[in-house]
Amino acid sequence: MGDWMIYGATGYTGKLVAEEAVRRGHKPLLAGRSAAKLRPLAESLGLEYAVVSLDDADALAKAVGSVELVYNAAGPFIFTSDPILKACLQTGVHYLDITGEVPVYQNAYSYDAAAREKGIAIIPGVGFDVLPSDSLIKYVANQMPDALYLEVAVDALAGGSGGSANDGLSAGTAKSMVELLPTIGTLERRNTKLETLRMGSGQRKVRFPHATKTVMPASWGDVEVAYRTTGIPNIKVYLSLPPMLMTLSPIFGSLLVNLLKIKSVRNFASRQIERMLPGPSEKTRLEGRSAVYVSVRNGKGETREAWLETLEGYQFTMIAGVRVVERVLDGNFKGALTPSQAFGADFVLEIEGTTRYDSLPS
Ligand SMILES: NC(=O)c1ccc[n+]([C@@H]2O[C@H](COP(=O)([O-])OP(=O)(O)OC[C@H]3O[C@@H](n4cnc5c(N)ncnc54)[C@H](OP(=O)(O)O)[C@@H]3O)[C@@H](O)[C@H]2O)c1
């Protein structure tokens, strides 16, 4: 198995992936912009590290060129993905990330031809967002080739005892939402085009394997990725969010989006997030469950549906991340691919704790 790098290794998720990699016998190069954060982590895991800023294209290409694959865990990816993608294309190195950000997928997919020419794989979204949903979408869409409508609902922290109210989200995830919300708002795909919805509108109930939950439309990565996977022209993605957020979103959503358009407000929000969100506790990661529901409908009104239950989202991301790295280093992948284009609909079932349901008991 070849050498690989985790960029953003000192973040909440990067660290989890580094630990899992070591448990599976890998020795990834840990990379990031802060020597002070990298050194203790590398020492504790017995790994090499490289300090490299994304602003220094030559140094980045040199570091990236020393491995066969980069796993980018540094988000918000709107700031980190493109410099690393360019370095990967320059040096012929595979690129993976765990983004959920629609513009980041669009940018990554724009490098498809260049990636094929270089013989490298570019596979964004190999975390909980969007590997499980994209796999389930492929599974359900395969059963209805003439599907015109796709609905996806995600419950990222579904069951288990969980911890405190701020125990479900990492700082990086919240900061990515703060950066993205004012630019893209809430998106759905109508007749192949992305359209903006009023935040908090369109709430509905969805039955998941463990419970029925209220969900609301959100710009989860599948709005872009599922279109690439299936070509279905109408796509809606829903998220289950804390009840307080669901109640407040229709009232204060537009105000929040407008406030976040101001850079100083985004910076202030990000600083507060860093202070307040340490990331899910180990208890939440181990006891929590996540779930996805997918349905498709054709012009005759016929439908197909299925569900997935997985490990808690960050736990899933940690375990799936290293398995994906192993697959890519062992395989012959080329071009910009969605997770299910690369690994098929059933790869997700190899990740421990994942169950797929064609129906739920009544
Ligand atoms: N797909 C999924 O299911 C999934 C799961 C987990 C996380 N994520 C995403 O992964 C990202 C990271 O999440 P997290 O919770 O691990 O975040 P985090 O704890 O805040 O860590 C972020 C990491 O990225 C680095 N970083 C951020 N901006 C950078 C930049 N401009 N240049 C260089 N390094 C930079 C940080 O370095 P410093 O410490 O030096 O700032 C840190 O190492 C988020 O976007 C999150 O949404 C996705």
The ligand as an ORCA input file, in Angstrom:
! r2SCAN-3c Opt
* xyz 0 1
  N     -18.375     14.592      5.020
  C     -18.603     14.456      6.305
  O     -19.458     13.714      6.726
  C     -17.748     15.204      7.260
  C     -17.463     14.683      8.519
  C     -16.658     15.412      9.362
  C     -16.183     16.649      8.969
  N     -16.494     17.121      7.745
  C     -15.980     18.402      7.270
  O     -14.577     18.387      7.454
  C     -14.118     19.700      7.738
  C     -13.266     19.665      8.985
  O     -14.087     19.390     10.082
  P     -13.481     19.291     11.550
  O     -14.584     19.201     12.461
  O     -12.418     18.275     11.574
  O     -12.866     20.759     11.673
  P     -11.806     21.372     12.679
  O     -11.714     20.586     13.926
  O     -12.131     22.824     12.751
  O     -10.422     21.176     11.886
  C     -10.195     21.805     10.672
  C      -8.801     21.476     10.211
  O      -8.600     22.099      8.947
  C      -7.489     22.988      9.031
  N      -7.736     24.152      8.200
  C      -8.869     24.868      8.127
  N      -8.731     25.872      7.245
  C      -7.480     25.782      6.761
  C      -6.720     26.516      5.810
  N      -7.242     27.573      5.195
  N      -5.459     26.143      5.555
  C      -4.920     25.067      6.161
  N      -5.569     24.323      7.073
  C      -6.830     24.670      7.368
  C      -7.376     23.350     10.491
  O      -6.082     23.796     10.762
  P      -5.792     24.841     11.952
  O      -5.976     24.064     13.211
  O      -4.412     25.283     11.688
  O      -6.821     25.932     11.813
  C      -7.707     21.999     11.132
  O      -6.598     21.132     11.076
  C     -15.362     20.584      7.834
  O     -15.554     21.262      6.624
  C     -16.480     19.595      8.057
  O     -17.727     20.055      7.567
  C     -17.259     16.426      6.884
*
